[in-house]
């Protein structure tokens, strides 16, 4: 398996091309086709791969705009959790589970909060997190309820992975589970928000007694 990163300047989104270079397979899948460039097409065609699947982490325009282009060229099976994307080529996924794409075992994890349909995909030792978690911060949310739910799901389903698990987000540079536990500004390893931390108090009774003397 090889992973190729492509940056779309339209929204500064990350698109990933994953290829199974086993000579008996030679298939590829794409995660979050924000924009399909000639470089991506050349990578698939030049490598002799067959595009068999597209995985959508969530249905936001800057992550799915290139889907229309792909469907004009290929006939991949599309995996997403949003019914608005549904068609004959789509497989609606719900909750947590597994499927096979491009000859690779793919785990899907439902991590709502940034959007109701947010999915994280795990292939090998790599998590593709979309906008649920990027390097150092969590995804934007529309309410405190959504924010707390997202933090809870990150702790349950992402921070529970091994520390050396690589995180490939929808925006920004890659990270690891260990790094996010230590340095994420929005959530700590125990799943609490910075505002949830109790304020440290001190015993000042000695001060009162000294003053009385």
C-alpha positions in Angstrom: 0.0 0.0 0.0 1.2 3.5 -0.8 -0.4 6.8 0.1 -0.2 9.9 -2.0 -1.1 13.4 -0.7 -2.6 16.1 -2.9 -3.4 19.6 -1.7 -6.4 21.5 -3.2 -5.9 25.3 -3.0 -9.7 25.6 -3.2 -10.3 25.4 0.5 -6.8 24.1 1.3 -8.2 20.6 1.6 -6.2 17.3 1.6 -7.1 14.6 -0.9 -5.5 11.2 -0.6 -4.8 8.6 -3.2 -4.2 5.1 -1.8 -2.9 2.5 -4.1 -2.7 -1.3 -3.6 0.4 -2.1 -5.6 0.1 -5.8 -5.2 0.6 -7.1 -8.8 -2.4 -9.3 -8.4 -4.6 -6.3 -7.4 -3.3 -2.9 -8.8 -6.3 -0.9 -7.6 -6.7 2.5 -6.1 -9.1 4.5 -3.9 -9.4 8.2 -3.2 -10.4 9.8 0.1 -12.1 13.3 -0.1 -11.8 14.3 -3.8 -12.0 18.1 -3.1 -10.5 18.8 -6.6 -9.4 16.3 -9.2 -6.2 17.5 -10.9 -4.4 16.1 -13.9 -1.7 15.0 -11.5 -4.2 12.7 -9.7 -5.4 11.2 -13.0 -1.9 10.7 -14.2 -1.0 9.0 -11.0 -3.8 6.5 -11.4 -3.4 6.0 -15.2 0.4 6.1 -15.3 0.6 3.6 -12.4 -1.7 1.2 -14.2 -4.2 1.3 -11.4 -8.0 0.8 -11.5 -9.9 3.3 -9.4 -12.5 1.2 -7.6 -13.6 3.3 -4.6 -14.0 6.8 -3.2 -14.3 7.4 0.5 -16.0 10.6 1.8 -15.3 11.7 5.4 -18.2 14.2 5.3 -20.4 16.0 2.8 -18.9 19.5 2.7 -18.4 21.0 -0.7 -14.6 21.5 -0.5 -14.1 17.8 0.2 -16.5 16.4 -2.4 -16.5 18.8 -5.3 -14.2 16.6 -7.4 -16.6 13.7 -7.2 -18.5 14.9 -10.3 -15.3 14.8 -12.3 -14.4 11.3 -11.1 -17.8 10.0 -12.0 -17.4 11.2 -15.6 -14.1 9.2 -16.0 -14.5 6.2 -13.7 -17.2 4.1 -12.1 -15.9 3.7 -8.5 -18.1 2.6 -5.6 -18.6 5.6 -3.3 -18.7 5.2 0.5 -20.3 7.9 2.5 -22.7 8.5 5.5 -24.8 11.2 3.9 -27.9 10.2 2.0 -27.6 13.4 -0.2 -24.7 11.7 -2.0 -26.7 8.5 -2.6 -26.9 7.1 -6.1 -26.5 3.7 -7.8 -22.7 4.0 -7.2 -23.0 4.9 -3.5 -22.9 2.7 -0.4 -24.3 4.4 2.7 -22.3 3.5 5.8 -23.5 3.9 9.3 -21.9 3.6 12.7 -18.7 1.6 13.0 -17.7 -1.3 10.9 -15.5 -2.7 8.1 -15.5 -3.1 4.4 -13.0 -3.9 1.7 -12.0 -1.5 -1.0 -9.1 -1.7 -3.6 -8.2 -5.0 -1.9 -7.6 -3.3 1.4 -9.4 -3.7 4.7 -11.1 -0.4 5.7 -12.5 0.4 9.1 -15.0 3.2 9.4 -15.7 5.0 12.6 -18.6 7.4 13.1 -17.3 10.6 14.8 -20.1 13.2 14.6 -19.7 16.8 15.9 -18.1 18.7 13.1 -21.0 17.4 10.9 -23.6 14.7 11.6 -22.1 12.4 8.8 -18.5 12.7 9.8 -16.6 9.5 9.3 -13.0 8.5 10.1 -11.4 5.8 8.0 -8.6 3.5 9.2 -6.5 1.7 6.7 -3.5 -0.2 8.1 -1.9 2.0 10.7 -3.3 5.3 9.3 -6.4 7.2 10.3 -8.0 9.6 7.7 -9.9 12.0 10.0 -11.4 14.5 7.6 -12.4 17.6 9.7 -13.0 15.8 13.0 -9.4 16.2 14.1 -6.5 18.1 12.5 -3.0 18.7 13.8 -3.3 20.4 17.1 -7.0 21.3 17.1 -10.4 19.7 16.7 -12.9 20.4 13.9 -15.2 23.4 14.0 -18.6 22.8 15.6 -21.9 24.8 15.6 -22.7 24.5 19.3 -21.1 23.6 22.6 -23.2 20.4 22.6 -21.6 19.4 19.3 -18.2 20.4 20.6 -18.5 18.2 23.6 -19.9 15.3 21.6 -16.9 15.6 19.2 -14.4 15.6 22.0 -16.1 12.6 23.6 -16.0 10.6 20.3 -12.4 11.6 19.6 -11.4 10.3 23.0 -13.4 7.1 22.5 -12.5 6.3 18.9 -9.2 8.1 18.0 -7.3 8.5 21.3 -8.0 4.8 22.0 -5.8 3.8 19.0 -2.2 3.0 19.5 0.1 6.0 20.0 2.0 5.3 16.8 -1.1 5.5 14.7 -0.7 8.1 12.0 -3.4 10.8 11.5 -4.0 12.1 8.0 -6.4 15.0 8.4 -8.6 16.9 5.9 -6.6 20.1 6.4 -3.0 20.7 7.4 -0.1 18.4 8.1 -0.2 14.8 9.4 0.1 13.9 13.0 0.0 10.9 15.4 -2.3 9.8 18.2 0.5 10.3 20.7 1.1 13.9 19.5 -2.6 14.8 19.7 -2.9 13.4 23.2 0.0 15.6 24.3 -0.4 18.8 22.3 -3.9 19.2 21.0 -5.1 22.6 22.1 -8.8 21.8 22.2 -8.9 18.4 24.0 -6.8 16.6 26.5 -6.1 12.8 26.6 -8.9 12.3 29.1 -11.4 13.9 26.7 -12.0 17.2 28.7 -12.1 20.6 27.2 -9.7 23.3 28.5 -12.6 25.1 30.2 -13.5 21.9 32.1 -10.3 21.9 34.0 -10.9 22.7 37.7 -9.3 25.8 39.1 -6.6 25.0 41.6 -7.4 26.2 45.1 -5.0 26.8 48.0 -5.5 26.5 51.8 -5.1 30.1 53.1 -6.3 29.4 56.6 -2.7 30.0 57.9 -2.9 33.6 56.5 -6.0 34.4 58.6 -4.5 33.0 61.7 -1.3 34.9 61.3 -3.2 38.2 60.8 -5.2 37.6 63.9 -2.0 37.3 65.9 
